[in-house]
Amino acid sequence: MRDLTGYELLLSVAELGSIGQAARRHDMSQPAASARLRQLEADVGAALLERRPRGTRLTTAGELVASWAQATVEAASDLAAGITALRADHHGHVRIAASLTVAEYLLPRWLIALRAADPETVVALDSGNSTEVEAGVLAGEVDIGFVEGPEVASGLSSREVARDELALVVAPSHPWAGRRRNPRAAELAATSLVSRERGSGTRLALERALAERFGLETAEPVLEVSSTTAIKAAVTGGIGPAVLSARAVGAELAAGTLVRLDVTDLDLTRSLRAVWPEGAQPRGPARDLLAIALREQ
């Protein structure tokens, strides 16, 4: 019983008392509806309808068939509605917010994989610092966020999607670049750096590492800027050292415009995390994107 149109028409005739009205309900012409009903009668092997000048009513056999068909037609309608909802959940829009490191160096390949798996998904991406990303997730403005801070805000669930290493970089002309001895944590903490704004995951990670391991507070930045590109330009220009994601400085290190220094007594690895509202799970494309990120760890 793959095509239920005849049974649906029969139920509508029983309710409306007219083949014409039943046809309009199902967006069909009256001749097409009549042909479907005649075919149903042929399949059943009995007359199901009694056509009268003022309408149509079901015969006794028609009433029996209609009563048997009712549950099947309703179940098929429920099935169609469920499939529609499933498709709506899987396709459509996904709203993403990501900190700059994730947005610039990880998300592009994740989004390529997402599009390959489901070309119909439309992505809206916003980038900012980790604090802003978390605020957007908590406010319901985005479906999933990616942050680089040492911890996540209350009200959020999280999952590690990558590990990242922070790198201390200076200009080749900086005094540290020519020293035999690398700076230690205390010297780094006492030095004014070129830094991202407060709320940046990179800045928070450095501050947390120095505070938890040595009880040190960082000096006030010599310059605060809101982008990684601006920080690299300032460091190259000799304004001061900076601590950035190692992913962000590969080209400059290869070109020799920046020099990387190890901080001998400080671990600068950190966790990059996906975040979403606590008590829920990512759905649809957000769930698929999280799966891609986890798979590519």
N, C-alpha and C positions, 0 to 999 in steps of 0.2 A: 504494500500500500504506500507507494512512494509519492503519489500525487493525491493530495487530500482536497483539491479544489472542489470536486463534485460534492464531497461531504460537507464542506464549508458552505457551499451554495444551498444544499439541502437544509442545513440548520438555519440559514438566514431566511429561506422561504417559510420555514416553520414559524419563525419569529415575526416576519414582516407580512406574510400572506401574499406575496407578489414576487414573481420572477424578475420583473423589471427593477423593483427596489433592491432585491438581492444582488442583481447585476451591478447596480450603481455602488452598492456598499463595497463590492470587490473590484471596482474600477474596470468593469467589463461591459461590452455591449449586450443587449438582451438576447440577440441571436446566438452569441457565443455562450452565454450562460445556459440558454435552452439546450444547445448542443451538448454541453458538459453534463447536464442533468439527464438527457436521453442516454448518453453513454453510460452514466452511472446505473440507470435502470437496466440497461443491457448487461452490464457486468453483474448486477445483483440477480437478474433474472426475474424481476417482478416490477409491477407498476408502483412507483413511489409517490407520484403526484397526481392529484385530481384537479385538472384545469377547469375553471369556471369563468363565466363572463365577468364577474366582479373580483377575480383574484384566483389564487391557487392555494390549495391546502394539501396536506400530506394524507396519503392513504394509511390504512392500518399498518401495512408493510413499511411504508415510509416513516411512520412514527417509531416503529421498532428499530429500523436502521439508524434513524437520527439519534435515538437514545443510546444505541451502542457506539455510535461515532463520536458522541459528545466528549467523552474523556480523552479519546485519541487526538481529536482536533485541539483540545485545550493543552494537552501535553506537547503537541507539536509547536503550538504557539509559545509555550514556555521555553522550549528548546531554542527556537529562533531568537527569542528575546535574550536568552543567556549567551548565545553565540555573538549576538550584536554587542552585548556588554563586554564580552571577552575581547572582541576586536577593538572596542573603544578604549579598553584598559591597556591593550598592547601597543596600539598605534597612537598617533596624535602628537601632542606637544610634551616636551620635558623641559623644565626650567632648572637651570644649573647655576650655581654660584661657586667660584673657586678662587683660592688665594693665587697670587701672581705666579709663584713657582709651579704650581700644578697647572694653572691655565696656560702657561707658556711652554712647558716642557713635557707634560704628561697627557693632558687632555686631548691635544690634537690627534694622537694616534688612537686613543680610546674612542673618540668620536668617529674616526674613519671606520673602525671596527663596528661601531653601533650602526652606522649608515649602511655598511655592507650587509649586516644582519637584517636590517629593517629600513629600506630606503624611504618609507612613508613618514618616518618620525621627523618632526620639526623640532629643532633645538634652539632654545633661547639661553644664551650664556652671558653671565655678568661676572666680572672679576673685581676683587678688592682685597683688603687685608682680612686676616682670619676672623677678627672680631666682627667685621661687617658681614662676612659670609654667615657666621653663626647667627647673627641677628636676623638675617634674611630667612634662614631656615626656621627659626623660632616663630617668626611672624607669619609663616605660611606663604611667603612670597616666592619661594623656590621649592622644588621637589627634593633636591639633594644638594649637599654642599661638600666641598673638599677644602680642608684646612691644613695648616702646617705648624700650628702651635703645640706646645708641650702637653696641653690638656684641653678638653672640650667643655663648653658651658653647660650648666645645669639645665636639664630638660631635653638633652640631646643624647641619642645613641650614636655609637661610632664603630668603625672598623678600619684597621690599618690597611692601606692599599699600596704603600711603598715606603721604603726607607730612603732617607736623604742625608747627605753629609754637607755640613757647612764648612766653608773655606775662608780663612783669613787671607786677604789679598792686599797688595800694595803696589804702587808704581815702581818701576825699575830704579827710579832715582831716590826712592825713600830710604832713609838710613837703615831700616830693618832689612832691606833687600841685600845689602852688602855685608851683613853681620854673619859671623860664623855660628853664633848662638841664636836659636829661635826664641821668640818671646814666650814667656810663661803666662799662666792665667792671671796672676796679680798685675803684671805689666799691661796685659790686654785690658783688664778691667779699669785700670787707671788712665787709659788712653782715650781721648775723644775721637770717636769714629764717625765716618760718613754712614748714616743709618736711615732706615725706613722710619715712618711715623709710628707712634705708639699704637698698639693693636696689631702690628705686623707679626705674623707667626715667626719669621726669622729673628726679629728683635726679641720676642718673648723667649724663643728657644735659647738664645745666647744668655739673656738675663737669668733664666732659670738654671742653666748649666753652671754659671758662675756662682749663683746664690746657693744652690744645693750642695755643690762639691766643696766650695771654699768659703761660703758666707760673704761673698764679695758683691758689691753693687757696682754697676757700670757708670763710668763718667758720662756727663752730659755730651750728646753728640756735637761734633764740630759743625755738622750740617745734617738736616733732616730733609729727605726727599721721598716722593711717593712712588717711584718706579725703580726697578732694577737697572734699567738702561741709564737713568740719571746717576745712580750710585756709581756705576762703572765709569762713566765719563768723569765724575768728580774725582774718583781715585786715580784714574789715568792722568788727570790734570794736576795731581800732587796735593790735593786738599787734605787727604788723610787716608788711613787704612779703612777697610770695610770687611764685614763678615757676610758672605752671601752663599747661596746654594752653589755647591760645586757644579751642578748642572748648568748654572747660568754663566760660568766664566770659562768654559772649555775653549771657546774660540780665542778669547783674549790671552789665555795662558799659552796656547799654541803659537799665537802671533808674537808673543813676547811683550805685549803692551801692559800686562799685569803679571805679577809674581806671586805665587802661592807660598805661604809659610805655615808650617805645622806649629800648633800650640802644644808643646811637648807634654804638658800635664793636664790637658782638658779634652774630654771626649765631646766632639761636636756632631755626632750623628743624631738624627731625630726621626720621628714617625710622621708620615703624611697620612691623613685619615679622611674617610668619607663620614659625613654626619647627616642625620635625619631626625625628625621629632621622636622623642622617647615614647615608647608604647605602641609605635607603628612600625611597619616595614616598608621599604621602598617598593613601589608598584610600577607595573608597565615598563616604559623605557628607562625610568630611573633604576629599577631593579636590574634591567639588562645592562645598563652602564656600569653599575656596581660589580656585576658578575664579570664583565670584561676587565675592569681594573684589577680585580682579585686574580683573575686568570693570568694577567701579564706581570704579576709581581716578580 
